Amino acid sequence: MHTDEKFAIEKGFKSIVMHGNILNGFISYFIGKCLPERNLMIYSQSIDFKKPVFLNDSLTFHASIEDIYESVKTAEMKFYFENSEGTKVARGTVLLGINL
């Protein structure tokens, strides 16, 4: 289903389904390159895939810091990905080490 469109369609999808871990790459890029703080480390990450993402889909990434735990220098970030139709396709949580 990730490389064979005919197989993906036979399994009930409209087209080739993107590998879920590509979304993890977007998260890593966001944390490493887009946030103003550079001294961060991902301690844990979870992602729930709600809907398939297809080749050439346009996604929007939404993220917010939910909690900061100053005593242990960590922050909890919640996120979700939304397709161009406004459907949430994945969501999750990242625990970040800060000011390492």
N, C-alpha and C positions, 0 to 999 in steps of 0.2 A: 504494500500500500504506500510505501515511501518512495518507491522508484518505478513502479509499474502501474500506469494509469488504468489499464484494463482490469487488473487485479483489484485496485482500489474501488472501482465502480462495481465490480462483482460483489464486493463486501458491503456495498450500500453507501459509499462516499461519492461525492460529486466529481472528485478529481484526486490527484496525488496528495496525500496527507504529509505535512512537514513533520520531521522528527521533533518530538517534544523538547529534547535537550537543546534545540536551537534557542528556545526561550530562555534557558539558563544562561546561555552566552550573552543574550541581551542584558540580563540582570547584572552579570559580572562586568560588562562594559559600562553600564550605568554607574555602578558603585565605584569602579576603578577610574573612570575617565570623566564622568559628568558631575559628580558631587564635589563641592569645594574642598572638603577634607580629604587629604591624601593618605593619612595614617590610619587606614581601615583594613580590617581583615574579616572575611566571612567566616564565622564560627559554625553556623548551620544555616541550612536553606531547605525549605519545603515548598513544593508546588503541586497544586491540584489542577489537572487538566479537565476542563468542563466541556469543551466543544473542540472539534478538530480545527486545525489551521491548515489552509490549503496554499499551494504554491501561488505566489503573487498576491496573497491577501495583504492588505494594509492594516497594521496593528498600531494601537496607541498604548503606551505604557503609563500606568498611574502608580505612584508610590507615595507613601507618607510614613513619617516616623511616628510610631504609636507610643513608645515608652523609651525613656533614657534611664539607665541604671548607673548613676555616677559612681557608686561604691565599687562596682566591678568593671567600670569603663566599657559598658556595652549599650547598644541601642537595638530596639526591635523595629524593623521596617515591614510594613504590610504593602502588598502590591497586587495589581491585577493587569491583565492585558485585555483590550477590547478591540474587536474588529470594526471595520468601517460601517457595519450595520448597527453598531452599539451593543453587540452581544459580548458578554464576558466569556472569554475562551479559556482563561487560566487565572489562578490567584494563588497567593502564598505568603510566606513570612521568611524574613532573613534576620538572623541575629548577627550583629556586627560588633567587633571589637574596635574601640576608638582610641585615638591618641596612644598608640602602642610605642 
